[in-house]
């Protein structure tokens, strides 16, 4: 922390420790699609650009530090300077929301004797998982720097045995290949012909073993052809982008025309119907959240039974489902074809946060 700036890592630590901090987001409302949990949105962009506090002057700020945030940190720096001139202990979030995209927190639970650590990219909504049994663990859908997972594994005394993805991602850059390389373990991807780098394919029905536990691969096509759900002892389902807490995956990101998207939506309906035939207590652990993930240590998860009762889309007949899904396709995630290309090549750009800016747009609710 310098005199008037705070890094993403430092703010993340303050929020994780539950310390008192007020985050003030000064972006124009039209630029806000994702925020920092608990932040206050103040439409002061125009005023700040003209060197005035505008509505920021009216805020009744509680005692303690105030962190100002904007897109990349420039307008927030003006807010910080003006607030400091009035005696407020203000700090600018270095790099703004673009840098915050890499912030994360964790939540943990024991499921069927297996430790599940949900590693949440709070600034983007990507959910990845470390599942550990005895001294071994598997990472599913690594979406953060490998060092994050290596650190969490070390803290728990777990040895990584495989890095696994549920599918080829279109909204964020997979870090699974790098993690596998760094840890000297196998990269396991659903069997498909798109990846242009070495990996060991996961076949439908295959069991990936770790400690005394195993993940069983269940092919669930629709969001993409290779999409795979990993089942943990019929107690939990890591559903990737097939099934979310309050919605379903989108079937259009593999390109093609409306007819192809309709065919994939039909497959998605079959896949989801298969998942919803699991026992109602089965925990659903998806690949994304649709809201910024609070620093609350609460697992972002639900059960098969709750989804059956609360998500109207999944109760539709196949034809109605296809129609409803196609009618609610959100805008494409920013840079999605470039991201897919990097993921198919198994490479990462020098600065991932540039390509990954913005919220995830994977779900149809
Ligand atoms: Fe996806």
Boltz pocket constraint, residues with backbone or C-beta under 6 A from the ligand:
constraints:
  - pocket:
      binder: B
      contacts: [[A, 167], [A, 168], [A, 169], [A, 170], [A, 171], [A, 223], [A, 241], [A, 362]]
      max_distance: 6.0
